[in-house]
Protein backbone atom coordinates (compact mmCIF):
# COMPACT_ATOMS: atom_id res chain seq x y z
CA UNK A 1 0.00 0.00 0.00
CA UNK A 2 1.52 3.35 -0.94
CA UNK A 3 2.33 6.08 1.59
CA UNK A 4 -0.63 8.29 0.75
CA UNK A 5 -3.34 5.63 0.65
CA UNK A 6 -2.13 3.98 3.87
CA UNK A 7 -2.37 7.25 5.74
CA UNK A 8 -5.77 8.14 4.36
CA UNK A 9 -7.74 7.74 7.53
CA UNK A 10 -9.36 4.32 7.79
CA UNK A 11 -12.19 5.04 5.36
CA UNK A 12 -15.45 3.39 6.33
CA UNK A 13 -13.63 0.40 7.82
CA UNK A 14 -13.95 1.38 11.43
CA UNK A 15 -17.67 1.64 11.70
CA UNK A 16 4.01 31.00 27.16
CA UNK A 17 6.92 31.48 26.20
CA UNK A 18 8.11 29.57 23.22
CA UNK A 19 11.14 29.47 20.99
CA UNK A 20 10.76 29.53 17.22
CA UNK A 21 6.96 29.40 17.30
CA UNK A 22 5.48 29.32 13.79
CA UNK A 23 4.07 32.70 12.83
CA UNK A 24 6.14 34.67 15.31
CA UNK A 25 9.06 36.72 14.05
CA UNK A 26 10.47 37.66 17.45
CA UNK A 27 13.20 35.44 18.84
CA UNK A 28 14.13 35.10 22.52
CA UNK A 29 16.81 37.47 23.70
CA UNK A 30 20.32 36.04 23.52
CA UNK A 31 19.42 32.35 23.27
CA UNK A 32 22.14 29.86 23.90
CA UNK A 33 22.72 27.72 20.81
CA UNK A 34 24.13 24.47 22.05
CA UNK A 35 26.34 22.20 20.00
CA UNK A 36 27.35 18.56 20.55
CA UNK A 37 28.63 18.20 24.12
CA UNK A 38 32.37 18.42 24.63
CA UNK A 39 34.46 16.93 27.44
CA UNK A 40 34.69 19.15 30.49
CA UNK A 41 36.53 19.17 33.78
CA UNK A 42 35.04 16.56 36.12
CA UNK A 43 32.71 18.04 38.72
CA UNK A 44 32.61 16.78 42.29
CA UNK A 45 29.69 14.45 42.84
CA UNK A 46 28.20 13.12 46.05
CA UNK A 47 29.09 9.59 46.96
CA UNK A 48 26.31 7.49 45.42
CA UNK A 49 24.29 5.37 47.77
CA UNK A 50 23.09 1.87 47.00
CA UNK A 51 19.43 2.37 46.26
CA UNK A 52 17.44 -0.64 47.39
CA UNK A 53 14.13 1.22 47.33
CA UNK A 54 11.49 -0.59 45.23
CA UNK A 55 10.55 1.72 42.35
CA UNK A 56 8.17 1.82 39.41
CA UNK A 57 10.34 0.87 36.43
CA UNK A 58 9.19 3.64 34.07
CA UNK A 59 9.00 6.58 36.50
CA UNK A 60 11.39 5.70 39.30
CA UNK A 61 8.77 6.63 41.87
CA UNK A 62 8.63 4.65 45.10
CA UNK A 63 6.68 1.42 44.75
CA UNK A 64 4.88 0.49 47.96
CA UNK A 65 3.57 -2.88 46.79
CA UNK A 66 5.53 -4.90 44.22
CA UNK A 67 2.32 -6.57 43.02
CA UNK A 68 1.03 -3.20 41.81
CA UNK A 69 3.68 -3.19 39.05
CA UNK A 70 3.01 -6.78 37.94
CA UNK A 71 1.14 -6.02 34.73
CA UNK A 72 2.01 -5.23 31.14
CA UNK A 73 2.83 -1.68 30.03
CA UNK A 74 0.64 -0.17 27.30
CA UNK A 75 2.00 2.13 24.59
CA UNK A 76 -0.32 3.99 22.21
CA UNK A 77 0.41 5.59 18.84
CA UNK A 78 -0.91 9.17 18.93
CA UNK A 79 -0.68 11.71 16.07
CA UNK A 80 0.77 15.11 16.89
CA UNK A 81 0.09 17.33 13.89
CA UNK A 82 -2.04 20.45 14.29
CA UNK A 83 -5.12 19.08 12.52
CA UNK A 84 -5.11 16.02 14.80
CA UNK A 85 -5.18 17.96 18.07
CA UNK A 86 -6.56 18.02 20.72
CA UNK A 87 -5.36 14.74 22.19
CA UNK A 88 -6.53 12.77 25.19
CA UNK A 89 -4.80 10.97 28.03
CA UNK A 90 -1.13 11.60 27.39
CA UNK A 91 -0.77 13.55 30.63
CA UNK A 92 -1.24 10.24 32.51
CA UNK A 93 1.67 8.50 30.75
CA UNK A 94 4.91 7.52 32.50
CA UNK A 95 6.96 8.21 29.38
CA UNK A 96 6.05 10.08 26.18
CA UNK A 97 8.23 9.57 23.11
CA UNK A 98 8.28 12.26 20.41
CA UNK A 99 9.24 10.75 17.04
CA UNK A 100 9.02 11.45 13.33
CA UNK A 101 5.45 11.42 12.03
CA UNK A 102 6.12 9.40 8.93
CA UNK A 103 6.16 11.69 5.92
CA UNK A 104 9.57 12.60 4.45
CA UNK A 105 10.22 16.32 4.63
CA UNK A 106 10.23 16.48 0.81
CA UNK A 107 6.48 15.85 0.90
CA UNK A 108 6.07 19.01 2.93
CA UNK A 109 4.14 17.28 5.70
CA UNK A 110 6.89 16.22 8.10
CA UNK A 111 5.83 16.50 11.72
CA UNK A 112 5.85 14.44 14.88
CA UNK A 113 3.97 11.52 16.38
CA UNK A 114 3.76 10.67 20.08
CA UNK A 115 4.05 7.36 21.89
CA UNK A 116 2.74 7.70 25.45
CA UNK A 117 3.52 4.65 27.61
CA UNK A 118 1.27 3.75 30.54
CA UNK A 119 2.18 1.54 33.47
CA UNK A 120 1.82 3.23 36.87
CA UNK A 121 -1.51 4.71 35.75
CA UNK A 122 -3.80 3.64 32.92
CA UNK A 123 -5.54 6.63 31.37
CA UNK A 124 -9.22 5.86 30.63
CA UNK A 125 -9.08 7.28 27.09
CA UNK A 126 -6.05 7.87 24.88
CA UNK A 127 -6.17 9.24 21.38
CA UNK A 128 -6.50 9.81 18.59
CA UNK A 129 -4.89 6.48 17.67
CA UNK A 130 -2.92 5.93 14.48
CA UNK A 131 -0.74 3.33 12.79
CA UNK A 132 2.38 1.62 14.09
CA UNK A 133 5.91 2.59 12.97
CA UNK A 134 9.22 0.71 12.63
CA UNK A 135 10.89 3.10 15.07
CA UNK A 136 8.62 1.87 17.86
CA UNK A 137 10.41 -1.47 18.02
CA UNK A 138 13.73 -0.04 19.15
CA UNK A 139 12.15 2.30 21.69
CA UNK A 140 9.68 -0.07 23.30
CA UNK A 141 11.37 -3.49 23.28
CA UNK A 142 13.12 -2.92 26.65
CA UNK A 143 9.69 -2.31 28.21
CA UNK A 144 7.94 -5.44 26.84
CA UNK A 145 4.72 -3.56 26.06
CA UNK A 146 1.53 -4.00 24.11
CA UNK A 147 1.04 -1.26 21.50
CA UNK A 148 -2.33 0.35 20.83
CA UNK A 149 -2.56 1.13 17.10
CA UNK A 150 -4.73 1.05 13.99
CA UNK A 151 -2.53 -1.31 11.99
CA UNK A 152 0.17 -0.46 9.49
CA UNK A 153 1.61 -1.15 6.07
CA UNK A 154 2.13 -4.85 5.34
CA UNK A 155 5.90 -4.73 5.37
CA UNK A 156 5.84 -2.79 8.65
CA UNK A 157 3.69 -5.42 10.32
CA UNK A 158 6.07 -8.12 9.05
CA UNK A 159 8.96 -6.10 10.45
CA UNK A 160 7.32 -5.97 13.88
CA UNK A 161 7.22 -9.78 14.00
CA UNK A 162 10.99 -9.76 14.47
CA UNK A 163 10.35 -8.23 17.89
CA UNK A 164 7.53 -10.48 19.07
CA UNK A 165 9.67 -11.72 21.99
CA UNK A 166 9.45 -8.20 23.43
CA UNK A 167 6.30 -6.56 22.07
CA UNK A 168 2.65 -7.27 21.27
CA UNK A 169 1.87 -5.36 18.08
CA UNK A 170 -1.12 -7.14 16.53
CA UNK A 171 -3.89 -6.05 18.91
CA UNK A 172 -5.05 -3.14 16.79
CA UNK A 173 -8.53 -1.68 16.45
CA UNK A 174 -9.84 -4.18 13.91
CA UNK A 175 -8.31 -7.21 15.65
CA UNK A 176 -9.94 -6.45 19.01
CA UNK A 177 -13.43 -5.27 18.05
CA UNK A 178 -15.94 -6.11 20.74
CA UNK A 179 -13.39 -6.26 23.58
CA UNK A 180 -13.69 -2.64 24.72
CA UNK A 181 -10.05 -1.99 23.89
CA UNK A 182 -10.96 0.81 21.47
CA UNK A 183 -13.92 3.01 20.69
CA UNK A 184 -14.97 5.77 18.29
CA UNK A 185 -15.42 9.37 19.40
CA UNK A 186 -18.36 10.47 17.22
CA UNK A 187 -17.44 14.14 17.63
CA UNK A 188 -14.17 13.49 15.77
CA UNK A 189 -15.63 11.59 12.79
CA UNK A 190 -15.27 13.59 9.56
CA UNK A 191 -17.23 13.43 6.32
CA UNK A 192 -15.46 14.94 3.32
CA UNK A 193 -16.85 14.67 -0.17
CA UNK A 194 -19.30 12.02 0.96
CA UNK A 195 -16.50 9.86 2.43
CA UNK A 196 -16.39 9.14 6.19
CA UNK A 197 -13.01 9.41 7.88
CA UNK A 198 -12.19 7.93 11.29
CA UNK A 199 -8.51 8.89 11.46
CA UNK A 200 -9.06 11.42 14.26
CA UNK A 201 -11.81 9.53 16.05
CA UNK A 202 -10.30 6.27 17.36
CA UNK A 203 -9.67 6.10 21.10
CA UNK A 204 -7.69 3.44 22.97
CA UNK A 205 -8.58 2.23 26.46
CA UNK A 206 -5.26 0.95 27.89
CA UNK A 207 -6.70 -1.00 30.82
CA UNK A 208 -8.88 -3.06 28.49
CA UNK A 209 -6.17 -3.43 25.86
CA UNK A 210 -3.81 -4.85 28.49
CA UNK A 211 -6.26 -7.72 29.00
CA UNK A 212 -5.92 -8.86 25.39
CA UNK A 213 -2.64 -10.69 26.01
CA UNK A 214 -1.13 -12.93 28.66
CA UNK A 215 2.41 -11.99 27.73
CA UNK A 216 4.63 -9.85 29.96
CA UNK A 217 2.26 -10.13 32.92
CA UNK A 218 5.08 -9.47 35.38
CA UNK A 219 5.54 -5.96 33.97
CA UNK A 220 8.59 -4.20 32.50
CA UNK A 221 11.68 -6.34 33.24
CA UNK A 222 14.05 -3.49 34.05
CA UNK A 223 14.26 0.17 34.98
CA UNK A 224 14.10 2.15 31.75
CA UNK A 225 16.16 5.06 33.08
CA UNK A 226 18.95 5.46 35.68
CA UNK A 227 17.08 6.87 38.68
CA UNK A 228 18.71 8.96 41.38
CA UNK A 229 18.43 7.55 44.91
CA UNK A 230 17.85 11.02 46.39
CA UNK A 231 17.10 14.56 45.13
CA UNK A 232 20.69 15.56 45.90
CA UNK A 233 22.04 12.94 43.48
CA UNK A 234 20.04 14.11 40.45
CA UNK A 235 22.64 15.11 37.87
CA UNK A 236 21.14 18.54 37.22
CA UNK A 237 21.42 19.33 40.94
CA UNK A 238 25.05 18.25 41.04
CA UNK A 239 26.38 20.15 38.05
CA UNK A 240 23.52 21.51 35.91
CA UNK A 241 23.48 24.71 33.87
CA UNK A 242 20.41 26.96 33.77
CA UNK A 243 17.75 26.03 31.21
CA UNK A 244 14.51 27.97 31.53
CA UNK A 245 13.40 27.43 27.95
CA UNK A 246 14.24 24.64 25.50
CA UNK A 247 13.65 24.64 21.74
CA UNK A 248 13.92 21.22 20.07
CA UNK A 249 14.03 21.53 16.25
CA UNK A 250 12.15 19.09 14.02
CA UNK A 251 12.69 21.06 10.82
CA UNK A 252 15.57 23.15 9.52
CA UNK A 253 16.04 26.72 10.71
CA UNK A 254 13.97 26.29 13.88
CA UNK A 255 10.78 26.62 11.84
CA UNK A 256 9.09 23.74 13.68
CA UNK A 257 10.27 23.51 17.29
CA UNK A 258 8.87 21.72 20.29
CA UNK A 259 9.31 24.07 23.22
CA UNK A 260 9.52 23.47 26.96
CA UNK A 261 9.32 26.33 29.47
CA UNK A 262 10.26 25.78 33.10
CA UNK A 263 7.58 26.58 35.67
CA UNK A 264 9.19 27.05 39.09
CA UNK A 265 5.88 26.75 40.93
CA UNK A 266 5.23 23.19 39.73
CA UNK A 267 8.90 22.33 39.13
CA UNK A 268 7.87 21.03 35.71
CA UNK A 269 8.43 21.97 32.09
CA UNK A 270 5.35 23.22 30.19
CA UNK A 271 5.20 21.94 26.61
CA UNK A 272 4.33 24.01 23.54
CA UNK A 273 3.75 23.04 19.94
CA UNK A 274 5.04 25.14 17.03
CA UNK A 275 1.66 26.91 16.91
CA UNK A 276 1.13 27.49 20.66
CA UNK A 277 0.57 25.83 24.03
CA UNK A 278 0.14 22.06 24.07
CA UNK A 279 -3.34 21.65 25.56
CA UNK A 280 -5.41 18.45 25.74
CA UNK A 281 -9.10 18.02 24.97
CA UNK A 282 -10.05 18.49 28.64
CA UNK A 283 -8.07 21.73 28.89
CA UNK A 284 -5.04 20.23 30.63
CA UNK A 285 -1.74 21.94 29.78
CA UNK A 286 0.83 19.30 28.95
CA UNK A 287 3.85 19.34 31.27
CA UNK A 288 6.57 17.00 32.41
CA UNK A 289 9.14 16.45 35.17
CA UNK A 290 11.96 15.49 32.81
CA UNK A 291 12.88 16.34 29.25
CA UNK A 292 15.41 14.01 27.64
CA UNK A 293 16.66 14.87 24.16
CA UNK A 294 18.28 11.89 22.42
CA UNK A 295 19.86 12.96 19.16
CA UNK A 296 20.01 10.14 16.64
CA UNK A 297 20.30 9.65 12.89
CA UNK A 298 16.97 9.69 11.10
CA UNK A 299 16.20 8.02 7.80
CA UNK A 300 13.26 6.66 5.82
CA UNK A 301 12.53 3.31 4.24
CA UNK A 302 9.37 3.10 2.07
CA UNK A 303 8.38 6.48 3.52
CA UNK A 304 8.51 5.02 7.03
CA UNK A 305 10.67 6.76 9.65
CA UNK A 306 13.58 5.16 11.46
CA UNK A 307 15.61 6.54 14.35
CA UNK A 308 18.91 4.69 14.53
CA UNK A 309 19.20 3.76 18.22
CA UNK A 310 20.12 0.05 18.09
CA UNK A 311 23.81 -0.90 18.45
CA UNK A 312 24.96 2.69 18.19
CA UNK A 313 25.63 5.86 20.20
CA UNK A 314 25.12 9.61 20.14
CA UNK A 315 24.70 12.70 22.32
CA UNK A 316 21.94 13.66 24.74
CA UNK A 317 20.64 16.55 26.84
CA UNK A 318 18.80 16.01 30.09
CA UNK A 319 16.63 18.76 31.62
CA UNK A 320 15.09 18.88 35.08
CA UNK A 321 14.30 21.58 37.61
CA UNK A 322 15.29 24.43 35.30
CA UNK A 323 18.77 23.02 34.65
CA UNK A 324 20.45 20.69 32.18
CA UNK A 325 23.43 18.42 31.67
CA UNK A 326 24.84 16.80 28.55
CA UNK A 327 26.74 13.71 27.59
CA UNK A 328 26.72 10.65 25.36
CA UNK A 329 24.30 7.76 25.08
CA UNK A 330 24.89 4.22 23.97
CA UNK A 331 22.40 1.45 23.23
CA UNK A 332 23.00 -2.18 22.35
CA UNK A 333 20.37 -4.65 21.20
CA UNK A 334 16.68 -3.75 20.88
CA UNK A 335 15.86 -5.18 24.30
CA UNK A 336 18.62 -3.23 26.07
CA UNK A 337 18.06 0.13 27.75
CA UNK A 338 20.01 3.29 27.00
CA UNK A 339 23.26 3.89 28.87
CA UNK A 340 23.99 7.57 29.58
CA UNK A 341 27.39 9.04 30.46
CA UNK A 342 27.88 12.70 31.34
CA UNK A 343 30.69 14.76 29.85
CA UNK A 344 32.66 14.40 33.09
CA UNK A 345 32.56 10.61 32.76
CA UNK A 346 30.01 9.99 35.52
CA UNK A 347 26.70 8.19 34.94
CA UNK A 348 23.50 10.18 34.45
CA UNK A 349 21.08 10.17 37.40
CA UNK A 350 17.52 11.22 36.61
CA UNK A 351 14.81 12.50 38.92
CA UNK A 352 11.84 10.16 39.39
CA UNK A 353 8.75 11.30 37.53
CA UNK A 354 7.25 11.66 34.09
CA UNK A 355 9.63 11.98 31.13
CA UNK A 356 9.22 13.35 27.61
CA UNK A 357 11.83 11.98 25.20
CA UNK A 358 12.51 13.98 22.03
CA UNK A 359 14.31 12.24 19.15
CA UNK A 360 15.55 15.00 16.81
CA UNK A 361 18.17 14.56 14.10
CA UNK A 362 21.72 13.71 15.20
CA UNK A 363 23.03 17.18 14.29
CA UNK A 364 20.07 19.14 15.67
CA UNK A 365 21.03 22.33 17.49
CA UNK A 366 18.88 23.04 20.51
CA UNK A 367 17.95 26.55 21.60
CA UNK A 368 18.42 26.86 25.34
CA UNK A 369 17.58 30.05 27.18
CA UNK A 370 18.94 30.47 30.70
Buried (B, 14 or more C-beta within 10 A) or exposed (E): EEBEEBBEBBEEEBEEEBBBBBEEEEBBEEBBEBEEBEEEEEBEBEEEEEBEBEBBBBBBBEBEEEEEBEBBBBBBBBBBBEEBBBBBBBBBBBBBBBBBBBBBBEEEEBBBBBBBBBBBBBBEBBBBBBBBBBBBBBBBBBBBBBBBBBBBBEEBBEBBEEBEEBBBBBBBBEEBEEEEBBBBBEEBBEEEEEEBBBBBBBBBBBBBBBBBEEBBEEBBEEBBBBBBBEEEBBBBBBBBBEBBBBBBBBBEEBEBBBBBBBBEEEBBBBBBBBBBBBBBBEEBBBBBBBBBBBBBEBEBEEBBBBBBBBEBBBBBBBBBBBBBBBBBBBBEEBBBBBBBBBBBEBEBBBBBBBBBBBBBBBEBBBBBBE
